[in-house]
Structures are given as structure tokens and as C-alpha cells.
Amino acid sequence: MAKVEIYYWTTCPFCARALGLLEKKGVEYTGYDITGDEDARAKMIERTGGPKSVPQIFIDDKHIGGCDDIHALDAKGELDPLLTA
């Protein structure tokens, strides 16, 4: 199983949607609640190379993007292979 990490805010509906997809698929992930934590947000931005919005998702240390990106991968049938790599 791939290593999945997600940076999120507790009040973000896009974060809830992305987390919901991972949970629906039974994916074990490491979540980083960065709500109100500017140091953690700075670390996320450093890892993403620029994107500042949440959620930001990594699979095996590769940045795949946010909520729309993970759902697009799923719709194209490309998410499951990444998760089982």
C-alpha cells in the first residue's frame, strides 16, 4: 500500500470531501491538521512547491494536488493504481 499524506483544515469542505474519498476506499493515511498553524502551513507550502490551498495530498512523497485533483484521478481510474503501488 502506498504512503498517503494529506494536509487539511478541520472546517474545509474540500478537505472533508478528499478525506471522505480516501476513507471510502479504505486507504490508511497520515493526516496533518494545519488549522491555524502557520508553521505547519509553511512546511506544506514548501513541500508543494507553491500551492497554498488545502487540502494538499501526497502519495509516496509525490505531490498530486488537492481535492479536485484526487477526484479527477479517481474518475480516470488512475487513483487506485497509485494507492496500491
C-alpha positions as CSV (number, residue, x, y, z in Angstrom):
1,M,0.0,0.0,0.0
2,A,1.2,3.5,-0.8
3,K,2.1,6.1,1.8
4,V,-0.6,8.7,1.6
5,E,-0.4,12.1,3.4
6,I,-2.9,14.9,3.4
7,Y,-2.7,18.4,4.8
8,Y,-6.1,19.7,5.8
9,W,-8.2,22.2,7.9
10,T,-11.0,20.9,10.1
11,T,-13.5,23.4,8.7
12,C,-12.7,22.9,5.0
13,P,-15.4,21.2,2.9
14,F,-12.9,20.3,0.2
15,C,-10.7,18.7,2.8
16,A,-13.7,16.7,4.1
17,R,-14.5,15.6,0.5
18,A,-10.9,14.4,-0.2
19,L,-10.7,12.7,3.2
20,G,-14.1,11.0,2.5
21,L,-12.8,9.6,-0.8
22,L,-9.7,8.1,1.0
23,E,-11.9,6.7,3.7
24,K,-14.4,5.3,1.2
25,K,-11.5,3.5,-0.4
26,G,-10.2,2.2,2.9
27,V,-6.9,4.0,2.5
28,E,-4.7,4.4,5.5
29,Y,-3.2,7.9,5.5
30,T,-1.4,10.3,7.7
31,G,-3.4,13.5,8.2
32,Y,-1.9,16.8,9.1
33,D,-4.5,19.2,10.7
34,I,-2.9,22.5,10.0
35,T,-5.9,24.6,11.1
36,G,-4.4,27.9,12.5
37,D,-0.9,26.5,12.4
38,E,1.2,28.9,10.2
39,D,4.4,26.9,10.7
40,A,2.8,23.7,9.5
41,R,1.2,25.6,6.6
42,A,4.7,26.9,5.7
43,K,6.0,23.3,5.7
44,M,3.1,22.2,3.4
45,I,3.8,25.1,1.0
46,E,7.5,24.2,0.9
47,R,6.6,20.6,0.1
48,T,4.1,21.5,-2.6
49,G,6.4,24.0,-4.3
50,G,3.9,26.8,-4.1
51,P,0.2,25.8,-3.7
52,K,-1.2,27.3,-0.5
53,S,-4.8,26.0,-0.5
54,V,-6.0,22.9,1.4
55,P,-6.2,20.0,1.1
56,Q,-2.8,19.1,-0.4
57,I,-2.2,15.4,-1.0
58,F,0.9,13.4,-1.4
59,I,1.2,9.7,-2.5
60,D,4.6,8.1,-1.9
61,D,6.0,11.6,-1.4
62,K,4.8,12.8,-4.8
63,H,2.5,15.8,-4.7
64,I,-0.7,15.0,-6.5
65,G,-2.6,18.2,-5.7
66,G,-5.9,18.9,-3.9
67,C,-9.5,17.8,-3.8
68,D,-10.3,18.2,-7.5
69,D,-7.1,16.5,-8.5
70,I,-7.6,13.4,-6.4
71,H,-11.2,13.1,-7.6
72,A,-10.1,13.6,-11.2
73,L,-7.5,10.8,-10.8
74,D,-10.2,8.6,-9.4
75,A,-12.6,9.4,-12.2
76,K,-10.0,8.4,-14.8
77,G,-9.2,5.2,-13.0
78,E,-5.7,6.4,-12.1
79,L,-6.0,6.7,-8.4
80,D,-6.3,3.0,-7.4
81,P,-3.0,2.0,-9.1
82,L,-1.2,4.8,-7.3
83,L,-2.7,3.7,-4.0
84,T,-1.6,0.1,-4.4
85,A,1.8,0.7,-5.9
